[in-house]
Amino acid sequence: MGKIKKCRVCGCTASKACVVGGADGPTCHWVANDLCSTCAPVAAIEAFLGHLAVAVEEFRTMLRRRA
């Protein structure tokens, strides 16, 4: 038996998909192996914030070295 495909952010599956825009709205679809279309913007923001945190820390380190 194979592993059930599951969104890494919300945990939805193909048999229990997210509903976008209310109960009568369309359901999500897969945009990556472990990411649904509803959560893709969330994942993108999380990735951006992660990169931003690294950049801020690098900048702080640079400023400390100059002081």
Secondary structure, DSSP 8 states (H G I E B T S, - for coil): -----B-TTT--BSSS--BTTSTTS-B--EEETTEETTTHHHHHHHHHHHHHHHHHHHHHHHHHHH-
